[in-house]
Amino acid sequence: NVITNCPVVAHFYLSPSEDEKGGGSQEIGLTSTIGRELGFCAHHAIHHMAMVKIIALNFAGLSVDELPPDFGKAPSTIIYDRGNTSN
């Protein structure tokens, strides 16, 4: 897809602290693509769903049967688990 291959520069602060010269934190730009950034967002959302699952099971009174079986699991973990079902 044309839009997912569109180059972008993603800007980040990698540290909240001042640099050694007493200046403020430096924002850096990393080259990327729209597709890569969307992929990161989707994968990072799974991490948040894992936290939601913990909260739902431990504090909201939901049971594990009330959530989809792979809720909050990364696709790579699901694929790995399927290949190791005999363990």
C-alpha positions in Angstrom: 0.0 0.0 0.0 1.3 3.4 -0.9 0.4 5.2 2.3 2.0 2.6 4.6 5.3 3.0 2.8 5.3 6.8 3.2 8.4 7.9 5.0 8.0 9.9 8.3 10.3 11.1 11.0 9.1 10.0 14.5 10.4 12.3 17.2 11.2 11.0 20.7 12.6 12.1 24.0 14.8 9.3 25.2 15.6 10.8 28.6 13.8 13.4 30.8 17.1 14.6 32.2 19.3 17.5 31.1 22.3 16.8 29.0 25.9 17.1 30.4 26.1 20.8 29.3 23.1 21.7 31.5 20.7 22.0 28.5 17.3 20.5 28.3 16.5 17.0 27.1 17.1 16.5 23.4 14.4 15.3 21.1 15.7 13.0 18.4 14.1 12.1 15.1 14.1 8.6 13.8 13.2 7.7 10.3 10.3 5.4 9.9 7.3 4.7 7.7 3.5 5.2 8.4 3.2 1.4 8.2 5.9 0.7 10.7 4.4 3.3 13.1 0.9 1.8 12.8 2.3 -1.6 13.4 4.0 -0.4 16.5 0.8 1.2 17.8 -1.2 -2.1 17.2 1.5 -4.1 19.0 1.7 -1.7 21.8 -2.1 -1.7 22.2 -1.8 -5.5 22.9 0.5 -4.6 25.9 -2.2 -2.3 27.2 -4.8 -5.0 26.8 -2.7 -7.3 28.9 -2.8 -4.7 31.7 -6.6 -4.4 31.2 -6.9 -8.1 31.6 -5.0 -8.1 34.8 -7.1 -5.3 36.2 -10.4 -7.0 35.0 -9.5 -10.3 36.5 -8.1 -9.1 39.8 -10.1 -5.9 40.6 -13.3 -5.8 38.4 -14.6 -9.2 39.2 -14.5 -10.7 35.7 -13.6 -14.3 35.3 -11.2 -15.6 32.7 -14.1 -17.1 30.8 -15.6 -13.7 30.2 -12.7 -12.6 28.1 -11.5 -13.9 24.7 -9.0 -16.7 25.3 -6.0 -14.8 23.8 -7.0 -11.3 25.0 -3.8 -9.4 25.8 -1.4 -11.9 24.2 0.9 -11.0 21.4 0.4 -12.9 18.1 4.0 -14.3 18.4 3.1 -15.7 21.9 -0.1 -17.3 20.5 1.8 -18.9 17.6 4.5 -20.2 20.0 1.9 -21.6 22.4 0.1 -23.4 19.6 3.4 -25.1 18.6 4.1 -26.2 22.1 0.7 -27.6 23.2 2.2 -30.9 24.3 4.1 -29.1 27.2 
